[in-house]
């Protein structure tokens, strides 16, 4: 979750991001009063960071990285 925290600073005006861990699940809540495109870009950024974190963890564990 720390790998995503820096991105929570400077979120677009009207956008809020909340993250929590529930068991083995990362719960991400994104609320936006801005246009839909801004919300989609924000969610895309979060997913990109998650994918990078997943690949880094996999490489440290010696697993093959998930396909893009």
C-alpha positions as CSV (number, residue, x, y, z in Angstrom):
1,X,0.0,0.0,0.0
2,X,2.9,2.3,0.7
3,X,3.9,2.1,-3.0
4,X,0.7,3.9,-3.9
5,X,0.7,6.5,-1.1
6,X,2.8,9.2,-2.9
7,X,0.3,9.2,-5.7
8,X,-2.5,10.2,-3.2
9,X,-0.9,13.6,-2.8
10,X,-1.9,16.1,-5.4
11,X,-5.0,14.2,-6.6
12,X,-7.2,16.2,-9.0
13,X,-9.5,18.7,-7.4
14,X,-12.8,16.9,-6.6
15,X,-11.2,13.5,-6.4
16,X,-10.7,11.5,-3.2
17,X,-8.9,8.2,-2.8
18,X,-9.2,5.9,0.2
19,X,-7.2,2.7,0.7
20,X,-7.4,0.0,3.3
21,X,-6.5,-3.6,3.8
22,X,-9.1,-6.2,4.6
23,X,-7.6,-9.6,5.2
24,X,-5.6,-10.3,2.0
25,X,-7.5,-7.7,0.0
26,X,-6.5,-4.1,-0.9
27,X,-9.7,-2.0,-1.0
28,X,-9.4,1.2,-3.0
29,X,-12.3,3.7,-3.1
30,X,-12.1,6.5,-5.6
31,X,-14.7,9.2,-5.5
32,X,-14.8,12.0,-8.1
33,X,-17.0,15.0,-8.7
34,X,-15.0,15.8,-11.8
35,X,-15.7,14.4,-15.3
36,X,-15.7,10.7,-16.0
37,X,-12.4,10.9,-18.0
38,X,-10.6,12.3,-15.0
39,X,-11.9,9.4,-12.9
40,X,-10.8,6.8,-15.5
41,X,-7.3,8.4,-15.7
42,X,-7.0,8.2,-11.9
43,X,-8.1,4.5,-11.7
44,X,-5.8,3.7,-14.6
45,X,-2.9,5.3,-12.7
46,X,-3.7,3.2,-9.6
47,X,-3.9,0.0,-11.6
48,X,-0.6,0.8,-13.3
49,X,1.1,1.3,-9.9
50,X,-0.5,-1.9,-8.6
51,X,0.8,-3.8,-11.6
52,X,4.4,-2.4,-11.0
53,X,4.2,-3.4,-7.4
54,X,3.0,-6.9,-8.3
55,X,5.8,-7.4,-10.8
56,X,8.4,-6.1,-8.2
57,X,7.1,-8.6,-5.6
58,X,7.1,-11.4,-8.1
59,X,10.7,-10.7,-9.1
60,X,11.8,-10.6,-5.5
61,X,10.1,-14.0,-4.8
62,X,11.7,-15.5,-7.9
63,X,8.4,-16.0,-9.7
64,X,8.0,-15.0,-13.3
65,X,6.4,-11.6,-13.7
66,X,2.8,-11.6,-14.8
67,X,2.2,-10.9,-18.5
68,X,1.4,-7.3,-19.4
